[in-house]
Amino acid sequence: MLEGIAYVLSTGIGWAKLPRQRGYGSGWTCWRRMREWQHAGVFDRLHQAVLDRLGQQGRLDWSHDKGGSMSTAETIEVPHLGGSTIGYKFGKPYDASLPTLVMSNSFSTSVELYRPQFADEQLNAAANVLAFEPYGHGRTRASYAQFTYWDSAIANLQALEALGISQAFVLGTSQGGWVATRMAMLAPQVVQGIIPVGTSMDYESQRSREAGCWDGIAFCTPAIDALAAPVGDDWIIPPDLVDAVLLEGFGEDVPPEERSFWHAEHQKNYTGDAGRERLRIISINLRDRDGLEARLDSVRCPVLWMQGTADRVYSVANAQEEIKLFVNSRAVELRVVDGGQHFLSATHPDEVNAATVEFIKRWT
């Protein structure tokens, strides 16, 4: 059983595809046992035991732990899309006495987008800071090949349940704002409030372009076409595509260390033909997504929308129009950040983190 679980986690295949001929048994049986052990805290205790043993042997180097935790992205199993592995990361060990803040990252990035949030002492004192990676990003995988933002919202809700967390606030950067909003629509009893950051609630419409937003069709279509053909195992994401994402997200002045970090992160997450296919599908999702404007009246929780004035993708004017559509939310606020870029949570973390702490304390 344990060997079957290890095989799925190490290879990234879906549970339904676990090869029985290797003697691992049923993939679904392995998945159920994995979930039972997760609920029982078996893997947390095992992880801590390994850290304790390595610490006793002097084999841990804590000097690079800027956030106060050695935690890296972990995974948890959920049943959605035929069985899925969801990448996630906590800023610090879970504290049941605190509210939880779930974060959903932007296009082609990972939980590492939220390094400034994981490192913020005041934010981590106010909430359990937890990031989930959407389908097609980071370590998240599904048995089924196709997925949408609705699927990521459902998977996040199932991951919260698997982690034993009954309620949460949700912050989402860019596309993560669409995931956060969908979570609020699907599970109003779970989502206590949403913080869309640097986003839009429309599809790639003419209206949004007239409101000063980008042309996402023009941005995505060349990449979608270029990624259509199968590739070999030695393929990695083209550097010019990474640079295009960084330009839109961080603006023209990307610090060299930030650029190097994200090139390495993209090259780790998008390799081989499977990486090409994931990258193509998330590009299709970005270009061809369904708009949410007509559904926003179903959001009941408080909304804090944060938008930067230097956002190259979605404009303040658009946010000012769309914030009015949350007509049934308990409270609605648009907070504009002067000079803020598209990946606002990364470029202006002090403003985003302080506003998030205030929002959580107000509505807890």
NUKEMI-16608 format. One record per residue: residue in three letters; x, y, z of N, C-alpha, C in turn. Coordinates in steps of 0.05 Angstrom, whole numbers, plus 5000, padded with zeros to 4 digits. Layout:
ALAXYZXYZXYZ ...
***
This chain:
MET501749765000500050005000501750255000 LEU503650275018505450505020507050534994 GLU507950314983509450324958507750444935 GLY505150364934503350474914503050774918 ILE502650864942502451154948504951304939 ALA507251184947509851314939510151324909 TYR509251114895509551114866507951344853 VAL505451374862503751594851504951864857 LEU505851904881506852174889509552234875 SER511152034870513752084858513552104827 THR511551974815511351994786509452204776 GLY507452274793505452474785503152364769 ILE502952094766500751974751498251994769 GLY495851954756493451954771493051694786 TRP491451694807490951454823489651234806 ALA487951314788486551114771488550964753 LYS490851084748492850964730494950804744 LEU494750764770496750614785496850324773 PRO499250234764499449974751499149744771 ARG497049594769496549364787498649144783 GLN499749124759501648904754504148934771 ARG504649154783506949194800506349104829 GLY503949014833503248924860502349134880 TYR501649374869500949594887498049584896 GLY496349424882493549424889492049644875 SER489649694884487849884872488750174878 GLY488750344858489450624862487550764881 TRP484950694879483050824896483350734925 THR484150484929484650394957487050544968 CYS489150574952491450724961490751014967 TRP488951134950488151404955486651434981 ARG484751244986483251255011485051225036 ARG486951045034488751005056490551255060 MET491351375038492951615039491351835054 ARG488851865047487152075060486752015090 GLU486351755096486051685125488651755140 TRP490951695129493451755142493852065145 GLN493052205124493252505125491552615148 HIS489052515150487252605171488452545198 ALA489652315200490752225226493452355233 GLY494552515214497052655219499452485217 VAL499252245204501452065202503852185188 PHE503352325165505452435149506752675162 ASP505152835177506353055192508252955213 ARG507452745227509152635248511752515236 LEU511352375212513652265199515652485190 HIS514452695178516152925169517653045193 GLN516253085215517653195239519753015249 ALA519252755249521252565259523752565241 VAL523352595215525652605197527252865203 LEU525853095206527253345212528753325239 ASP527453195259528753175285531353005283 ARG531152785268533452605265535752755250 LEU535052895228537053045213538253265230 GLY536553395246537653605264539553495284 GLN538953265296540753135315543353065303 GLN543353005277545752925263547253165251 GLY546153405255547453645245547353675215 ARG545253555202545153545173543053745162 LEU541953925179540154125170541454395170 ASP541154555149542154825147539855015148 TRP539455155170537155335174537755615164 SER540155665155540955935148539356045124 HIS538255875107536855965083533855985088 ASP533055945113530155935120529156215127 LYS528756385107527956665111525156695123 GLY523456505118520756525127520256405154 GLY522356295168521956185194520955895193 SER520955775169519955505167521455365144 MET522055105148523454955127521454845106 SER518854925109516754815093517154885063 THR516854685046516654725017513854625009 ALA513354644983510754564973510354264979 GLU508054194990507253924995504953854977 THR503853614979501553544963499453404980 ILE497053424971494853284985492953174963 GLU491752954969490052814948487152884952 VAL485752944930482852994930481652834907 PRO478952784909477752604889477052734862 HIS477253004860476253144837477853064812 LEU476553074789477753004763479152734763 GLY477752534773478752264773480852204793 GLY481252384812483452364831485652564825 SER486152744843488152954838490052984861 THR492453074854494553144873494753444873 ILE494253574895494253864897496753964912 GLY498254134899500554254912499654474931 TYR500854474955500154684974502454744992 LYS502254965007504355045026503255215048 PHE503955155072503355315096505655505102 GLY505055745112507155915121508455825147 LYS506855695164507855585189505955365197 PRO506655205217504854985225502055085231 TYR500054925223497255005226496455045255 ASP495055255260494055325287491055345286 ALA489655155298486655145296485355385309 SER486755535326485555765339485456005321 LEU486855995298486956225280485156175255 PRO484156395243482856365217484856285196 THR483956195174485656105152485456285128 LEU487656355116487756505091488756325069 VAL487056255049487856105026488756295004 MET490856234990491856404968492056234942 SER491356364920491356224894493056394875 ASN495156274863497156414848496356484820 SER497956654807497456754780498556564759 PHE498056634734498656464711501556374711 SER501856114709504455964705506355984729 THR505456124751507156134774506555904793 SER507255924818506955704837506355824865 VAL506255664885505955764912508155964920 GLU510455944905512656124911512056414905 LEU509956464891509056744886508556884913 TYR507856724933507056834959509256814980 ARG511756814971514056824990513757075008 PRO513057314998512757545017510557505038 GLN508457355031506357305050507257095071 PHE508656885062509656685081511656805101 ALA513057015092515057125109514057355127 ASP511557435124510457665138509557585166 GLU510857685187510257595214507457675223 GLN506557915216503958005224501657845211 LEU502057795185500057635171499957355182 ASN502157235188502256955199501256945228 ALA501457175242500357185269497357215268 ALA496257325246493357365244491857125232 ALA493256955217491956735203493856515196 ASN492756285191494256065178494456135149 VAL496956185139497356275112497856025095 LEU496155965076496055715061495655775031 ALA497455675014497055704985496555444972 PHE494655434953494155204936494955274908 GLU496155084894496855124865494555034848 PRO493555194829491455114811492254894793 TYR490354764780491054564760492854684738 GLY494854524730496754614710499054774721 HIS499154804747501254964760502754804782 GLY505354854784506854744806506754444807 ARG505954334831505854044835503053924832 THR501154094825498353994822498053834796 ARG496853604799496353424776493553304779 ALA492453224756489853084756489952844738 SER488152654744488052414727486952484699 TYR485052684698483952774673485752994661 ALA485953004635487753194622486653474620 GLN484053504620482853764616481853874643 PHE481954144646481054274670480454564665 THR478954694683478354974681478655104709 TYR478155364711478255494736476255394756 TRP473955304746471955184764473054934777 ASP474554784762475754534773477754604796 SER479354814792481254894813479754994838 ALA477555134834475955214857474854974873 ILE473854774858472754534871475054384885 ALA477254354872479554214884480454354909 ASN480554624909481354764933479454714956 LEU476954714951474954654972475254374982 GLN475754184965476253904974478853884989 ALA480854034982483454034996483054145024 LEU481454365027480954465053479554255071 GLU477654115059476253905074478153685082 ALA479953605064481853405070483853485092 LEU484353745094486153855114484653905141 GLY482053865141480453905165479954195171 ILE479854365150479354655154476554715143 SER474854815161471954845153471355115141 GLN472955325146472455585135475055725129 ALA474955915110477456055103476756305088 PHE478556505090478556725072480256645048 VAL479756765025481156685001482156934986 LEU484856944982486157154966487057034940 GLY486557164918487457064892488757284875 THR491057234864492457424847491957364818 SER490957564803490357534775488357304771 GLN489157094757487256864753486456744780 GLY488156774800487356674827484856814838 GLY484457064829481957204836479457074826 TRP479756954802477456804791476956544807 VAL479156414815478856174832477556254858 ALA478456464871477356554897474456614894 THR473656754873470856834870469156584864 ARG470156404849468656154844468255994870 MET470355984886470055854912467855974929 ALA467656244929465556374944462856314933 MET462656284906460056214894459255924901 LEU461155744900460555464903460055384932 ALA461455524951461355434979461155684997 PRO458955824997458756065014458956005044 GLN458455755052458755685080461655635088 VAL463355615068466255575074467755835072 VAL467255995051468856225045467856465061 GLN469556575079468756785097469157065084 GLY470757075064471257335050473257285028 ILE473257455007475157414985476657674981 ILE479157644972480957874966482057834937 PRO480557914917481557904890483758124887 VAL486058044875488358224872489158234843 GLY489158484832490158514805488658344785 THR486058374782484458184767482158324752 SER480558164739478158254726476058024728 MET473558094728471457884730470257824702 ASP471257944682470157914655471657694640 TYR470557604617472057454598473757644582 GLU475157544562476857724545474957874526 SER473658074536471558214521472458474509 GLN470958564490471458834479470959044500 ARG468959004517468459194539470859234557 SER472159014564474459034582476759174569 ARG477159124543479259264529478759564527 GLU476159634523475459924523475760044550 ALA475759884571476259984598479159994606 GLY480959934586483759964591485259704598 CYS483859474595485159214600486659124575 TRP488358924579489958824557488358664536 ASP489658584515488458404496489558124501 GLY488157974518489157704526489057504503 ILE487357554483487257374460489857404444 ALA490757644440493257694425495657594441 PHE495557604467497757514484497957204483 CYS495757074486495756784490495856624464 THR494556714443494256554419496956464407 PRO498956634404501456534393502756314409 ALA502556324436503656114453501955854450 ILE499355884448497655644445498355504419 ASP498655654397499355534372502155414372 ALA504055544385506755444386507055194403 LEU505255154422505354934440503654694431 ALA502554704406500654504397501954234391 ALA504454234382505653984373507153844397 PRO506953574398508453424419511453484417 VAL512753454441515653504442517053284457 GLY519653284458521153074471521553124501 ASP522852934514523252954543525153184550 ASP526753284531528753494538527553774534 TRP525053794528523754054524523454204550 ILE523954464551523354634573521954884563 ILE520455014580518955254573520855464560 PRO520155584537521855774525522356024542 PRO524856114545525456344562523856594554 ASP523356634528521956874520519056874530 LEU517856644534515156624545515256694575 VAL517256604589517556674617517856974620 ASP519557094603520057384604517457534598 ALA515857434580513257564573511457564598 VAL511357344612509757334636510757524657 LEU513357534661514557704681514158004674 LEU514258074649513758344640510858434648 GLU508958264642506158324648505758334678 GLY507058154693506558124721508058324739 PHE510558364733512358534750512958804737 GLY512258844712512959084699515759074686 GLU516759294677519259304661521659264679 ASP521559334704523859334722523759084740 VAL524158854729524258604744527058574757 PRO527258564783529858524795531258274784 PRO533858284779535258054767534857794783 GLU534957814809534657574825531857454823 GLU529857634820527057544816526757414789 ARG527957534769527857414742529157144741 SER531457114754532856864754531256654769 PHE530056734791528456544807526156434790 TRP524756614776522356524762523056364736 HIS525356424725526156254702526755974712 ALA528055944735528655684746526055544754 GLU524255684766521655564775520055474751 HIS519955624730518455544706519755304693 GLN522455304692523855074679523454824695 LYS523054844721522554614738519754504733 ASN517854684730514954604729513954544701 TYR515354634680514354594653516554474636 THR516854204638518854064622517453824609 GLY518653734587517653494573514953544561 ASP513853334549511253374535508953424554 ALA509053304578506953344597506953644606 GLY509353754610509554034617508554214595 ARG509254144570508254304547505154304547 GLU503954064551501054044550499754204572 ARG500854184596499754344619499854644613 LEU502154734602502555014596500555104574 ARG500054934555498155004533495355024544 ILE494554844562491854844572491355084590 ILE493355164607492955394623492855644606 SER494255644583494055874565491355884552 ILE490255654544487555644533485455744554 ASN485855654579483955734600484056044604 LEU486456154603486656444606485356594583 ARG485756494559484556634536481556594533 ASP480656344538477856274531476056244555 ARG476856354578475356324603472556444600 ASP470756344617468056464619468156694638 GLY466556904632466457134649464657074673 LEU465057234695463557194719461657424726 GLU461557624709460057864716457157804723 ALA455857644707453057584711452557414736 ARG454657284747454357114770455157254796 LEU456257494795457357614819455157674840 ASP452657684832450557734852450157494871 SER451457264864451257034882453457034903 VAL455257214903457357234924456157384947 ARG456157254970454957374995457057475015 CYS459457375013461457445033462657725028 PRO464057845047465458095042467558075020 VAL467958295006469858304984471758534988 LEU474358484987476358694986477958664960 TRP477558834941478858824915481259014916 MET483658924909485959094909487059104880 GLN487559344871488359384843490559594842 GLY492659544826494859724823494559914800 THR495460164803495160354781497060304758 ALA499160144762501060074741500659804729 ASP498359674735497659414725497459424695 ARG499059264681499159264651496859094640 VAL495558934657493658734647490758824652 TYR490158894676487458974683487459244697 SER485659414688485759704696484159754721 VAL484859984733483260084756480460154747 ALA480160274723477560344713475760094710 ASN476859874701475359624700474459534727 ALA476259544746475559464774473459644785 GLN473559894779471460084789468760014778 GLU468659914754466059834742465059574754 GLU466859384756466059114764465459084794 ILE466759244811466259224839463359274846 LYS462059424829459159494833457359254829 LEU458359034817456758804810456458614834 PHE458058654855457758484879455458594896 VAL453058594885450758734897449758604923 ASN450258344926449258204950451358134970 SER453858234966455958174985455458335011 ARG456458225033456058345059457358625060 ALA459658655048461058905046462958895022 VAL463359115009465059124985466859374987 GLU469459324981471359554980473359504957 LEU473959724943476059724923478359894934 ARG480659774938482959924948485059944925 VAL485660184917487560234895490360284906 VAL492360154895495160174905496660324884 ASP497660554891499160724873501760594864 GLY502160564838504560444827504560144827 GLY502360024837502159734839502059594812 GLN503559374809503759224785501559004785 HIS501558844763499458634761499758424782 PHE502158324788502558134809502858294835 LEU500758424843500858624864501758504891 SER500958264896501658134922504658094924 ALA506058084901508958044900510458304898 THR509358494883510758754879510258954901 HIS507958934914507259114936506158954960 PRO507758774971506758604992506058745018 ASP507458965024506759105049503959205049 GLU503159325026500359435024498359205024 VAL498858995009497058765007496758625034 ASN499058575047499058425072497558585094 ALA498158845096496859005117493859015113 ALA493059055088490159055082488858795088 THR490258575082489158305086488858255116 VAL490858325132490558295161488158455172 GLU487858695163485658865171482958735163 PHE482858625139480358505129479658255145 ILE481658085150481157835166480257905194 LYS481558095207480758155234477958275235 ARG477258435215474658555215472458345212 TRP472958135196470757955189470957675202 THR472757655221472957405236471157415261 
***
